[in-house]
């Protein structure tokens, strides 16, 4: 499956394996979904929210006096 993004008049396609490899390199979580089909659109946003909450929890824990 290709991940396709339209930017202006251009279509940009990235293979799932290339996207997964990039995510592994930068320590990001990989999500597949389809805005067109409404499939798993919310998963990346929920993942980002969970990551933010984990970070805030760690900061609060380590800065308590």
C-alpha positions as CSV (number, residue, x, y, z in Angstrom):
1,X,0.0,0.0,0.0
2,X,1.3,3.5,-0.8
3,X,0.8,6.5,1.4
4,X,-0.3,9.3,-0.9
5,X,-0.5,12.9,-0.1
6,X,-1.7,15.6,-2.5
7,X,0.2,18.9,-2.2
8,X,-1.2,21.5,-4.6
9,X,-1.4,19.7,-8.0
10,X,1.2,17.1,-7.1
11,X,0.7,13.7,-5.7
12,X,3.4,12.3,-3.4
13,X,3.5,8.5,-2.9
14,X,5.5,6.8,-0.2
15,X,5.6,3.0,0.3
16,X,4.5,1.6,3.6
17,X,8.0,0.0,4.1
18,X,9.7,3.4,3.5
19,X,7.3,5.1,5.9
20,X,7.9,2.4,8.6
21,X,11.7,2.6,8.1
22,X,11.6,6.4,8.6
23,X,9.4,6.1,11.7
24,X,11.9,3.6,13.2
25,X,14.8,5.9,12.4
26,X,13.2,8.9,14.2
27,X,11.5,6.9,17.0
28,X,8.0,7.7,15.8
29,X,4.9,5.4,15.9
30,X,3.6,4.2,12.5
31,X,-0.1,4.4,11.6
32,X,-2.0,3.3,8.6
33,X,-5.3,4.8,7.7
34,X,-7.4,6.5,5.1
35,X,-8.9,9.9,5.3
36,X,-10.8,9.2,2.1
37,X,-12.4,6.1,3.6
38,X,-12.6,7.4,7.1
39,X,-10.5,4.4,8.3
40,X,-8.4,4.8,11.5
41,X,-8.1,8.6,11.0
42,X,-8.2,9.3,14.7
43,X,-5.4,6.8,15.6
44,X,-2.4,9.2,15.0
45,X,-4.1,12.0,16.9
46,X,-4.8,9.7,19.9
47,X,-1.2,8.4,19.7
48,X,0.1,12.0,19.8
49,X,-2.1,12.8,22.8
50,X,-0.9,9.7,24.7
51,X,2.7,10.6,24.0
52,X,2.1,14.2,25.2
53,X,0.5,12.9,28.4
54,X,3.4,10.5,29.0
55,X,5.8,13.4,28.6
56,X,3.9,15.7,31.0
57,X,3.6,12.9,33.5
58,X,7.4,12.3,33.4
59,X,8.1,16.0,33.7
60,X,5.8,16.4,36.7
61,X,7.3,13.3,38.4
62,X,10.9,14.4,38.0
63,X,10.2,18.1,39.0
64,X,8.3,17.4,42.2
65,X,10.0,18.9,45.3
